[in-house]
Amino acid sequence: MNYSTSIKPISFLKTHASEVIREVSANRGTMIITHNGEAKVILQDVHLYEETQQSLAMLKILAKSSQSIEQGRYKPASVSFELIRQQISRLKEL
């Protein structure tokens, strides 16, 4: 994405709010809004935001998994599946 064309002052947002929302939504993009010459906020398509949040969640899961492996807190898949089978058997007996 080319951010240089997506930077607008707050005055532009105030006068063209509907147009800006349509553009950001249609292009599934992001717009940077400045105030007094400084970048202050990001206006982003909701679907792009959701994808970003999902990606961040996956990265957190991967990071925690890596930490668990480094700390030796894991079980081989065969052991995990056997424990699941045992739990299912116990539940069937109830």
TABELFEN-V847574 format. One record per helix or strand of 2 or more residues. SS is the DSSP state (H for helix, E for strand). FROM is the first residue (numbers start at 1). TO is the last residue. If there is no record, write none. Layout:
SS;FROM;TO, SS;FROM;TO
//
This chain:
H;3;5, E;7;9, H;10;15, H;17;26, E;30;35, E;38;44, H;46;70, H;77;93
//
